[in-house]
């Protein structure tokens, strides 16, 4: 089975600074890993996924994620945060027919 | 065009009532899902259908019954609503049931049981 953990409930970063939202995974096979973002009162939007291949995955809105097999991590990153990036971020794994989500990390970007 | 649409967006109802939430996707996907997001924002899979057939039925009370009239629609009917059913319910779809495909989500239905 595949599951993910998001160790931080909240991440605070100043606008213009790099941001990292952490995710670790546990798998019994090849990991299929995803990041989603949820803005207030909205549905989840897909950002990016790792299936195989290059460990650095680029996604929407300037986000990227680094797959690290030795550390079993899949951290979400962005070189320069925007206030509009403030939202709830979910890491997810797909062990079978459906996505299993982490508990979510609230990102707050301050001006 | 909205890819995954749910109706209604908000639903306020009294305990004991029966209600339905409708979901439609125009992406041509084979697989559809219902997720529940509780007050702590935890997301949990409830059901999954592939080509109108139920493939996931997590530990959900029998009061919840999904129905898929065709592969573009997956409705959720809830009988005898309870206070604890208050949550945001998300419909989603994906191209296949395989692990390498992402899911696309609707905007959610906020259910409040009073």
Interface residues (C-beta under 8 A of the other chain):
Chain A: X32 X34 X36 X38 X41 X42 X43 X44 X45 X46 X49 X51 X88 X90 X94 X95 X96 X97 X98 X99 X100 X101 X103 X104
Chain B: X4 X31 X33 X40 X41 X42 X43 X44 X45 X48 X50 X55 X56 X90 X92 X97 X99 X100 X102 X103 X104 X105 X106 X107 X108
